[in-house]
């Protein structure tokens, strides 16, 4: 059963008095009647009309929830009623009202609580969604609570400590984000396009594109998994921002040496501090007996000043950062893969390192060169991980190293550039190896799932491809050129006389390739030439 309710606004007007014109919502009948009485009491003749632009179609059926649809004209309301009746009769009824009972913000919160903890990037997705909620004037979701309440989070997140309270606001508010308060069924591509245009004024286009990725994931999940029907996916027709952020930074001459020297100095300072801390154990224990904080700090400071020369003299150099950089340059691994590598996954005999989970979610193995094996064997095994450094520690050390090496500003070098350098070097080295390296070899080395990501390295594979072509087509020709003279190749199956006959026949298309026609060619022998070389002299006209 379906009923149509007219929700159009009432309009009260008076002839020749536009200043007295008033509009009233459909549910303000009391105010409407009062205003009409006021006009009549003034001796005026008010005229009542309706805008005829808003209708509600209520659909009721036993055993099913009430559905309310909306139309902007009476004819549209009648069409909707007829369509719903036909769908009911044919068993094709779709509850589009469900999409209007939930706002996009509600779906973002549900996604953050139910789906996002399954992802490795849960924390980053949480920051983005919470920022959107804050821009729309809504409450944030506590990531720690959402993670603890989830039944099946991503294995890599187990044991991770999340902030109990959402941190301070770190991005500029975007007024266009308020569209997420609209019902999901009312979201249109223009809403998301306006958000993209607004955000692109504040941040880079690639950052906005990652935010749109989350909106797209929420929309598809709501429609396909949560079964919230809408007439059309709001992502259809969205114009994503265009950008090109691909870097082609290669190490220039001398930069690698400067980088390694700076890394050596960084490791030296770290090793000295480690040695100093071991020498100060007794001083720290003694400081606990101090009666005041001032005396405790004074004891530690005095011990530090006295023990620094001894630490500098007796420290053991551990090449943590240097080994990290060499590992990146020789394996092309991602930073996260390197820092998650454990000793049990390194096979020194087979010269491989097993990565349990890469960026694309699949395991892979890294080939380890002999000199890299020797470098890793110099590292102490202080924990299960090969590199006992946090992401933040690596980032800060990298900043200091690049500053010391002069790799800043226009010569800025990023950690990920080492991966690009490693893959490029392998592609370069293909011309020096029998058979060379192709895209499939580079894919096995880099760990990319899609070979299209490696097309930027194809120009580096061309030298090895040229050598492969030489080898493939070698021996197909019977003769070769040397100092302007034709010579037979070694192992040729024809003689120079036979070749001369063939060439003479080719110069006379209408003549038959017979021995007589070939014998008419004048051949001048040269005693200085090898016996298998002849010189062809053009025949004079008769």
C-alpha angles and dihedrals in degrees: 000000000000130000131187121222120195108226097170119134122261117237122203114193137171123209113259091359109097090163090068095053112120135177125209132192117248092254096051098082094138093057090045093054092046092053092048091052090050091054092048091049088058091055094254129133109230119200121213124211140151132233093226093212106115131057134166121210112203116198119194128182132164112261094015133091121257113269123204122191128181134220135184097219139029092246092052090050091052091049091051092049091051093047093050091048091052092048090051091051092049096041092246098117115151120195100220090166089075089070090057095050092065126055122216088249089059089053092048090054091047091049091051092051102038109026111020097065087065089065128083089227095054094128094052092046088050092054092050095047093045089051090053091049091049091049089054092050095252132129120270126239117242106236095206092055093045091051095047092049094052116099099207113027125172111284093233090060095057109114094016116135115227127193111268091214127037111258129239121296110274104174134061112261116253115213091200089066090077088085088084088074090068120097112272091240091056097052112114131185091256089066092057093041090054089050091051093049092048095047093047088065090062107032140023120285093244090057091053090048091057090051090051088051089063093048089050092049091050093049094049093044092050092051101038104032109020091041097227102155123213129174090247136358107262090221090067105102097017112143108218118211115265119228142150114212100157111137124210098187113156127182111259127215111298096006095103092052091049091048093050092047091051090048090051091054090047091052090047092055091047092049091049091052091049090051091046091053091053091050092050097056093101092046092052091050089050091050090062089069092057114116096218137035090240092058092045092054091044092055092050093046093049092048091048093052091048096047101044094087090050091048091051091050100045105031122125113228113234113187098214101146094032091055090047092055093045090048090054093048094048101041105028089222122161117253093247091051092051096048092047094051114119128203092241089062094055114093108196092184097051090033095231138125119208117220107201094199127013129189092276091052096252128110121243142170128242120215111231120207120222095251090051090052089055090049092053092048088062091063119094118236102236096152142000090278123081093219111039094198130114123229090251092050091051091048093052093044090049091053092052093046095050091047091051092046094047093242097138139103109013091003094048114157122197129200091245089056087071089064091052090047092051094051091045091052091052090050090048092049092055091084090060096053127075106259093009128224123293132191091275090056091048090049091054090049098045100037096229114156093205120053089208087077088063098053089098088068097050094097089059091056094055097091092055090044090054091053090049089052091051090052093046096051098035114124096020092111122065095207137042135195122245122173090340094308128108117239132183115249118240109272094022114165096212136059128235090250091057090048090050090053092050093048092049090051091049090053090057107048093183095050123089116242094248129150090244094059091046092050091061090070114104111231120190115201119215117208091207093059124082116265093253094056126082131176120226117223118196113249116247119240115257 
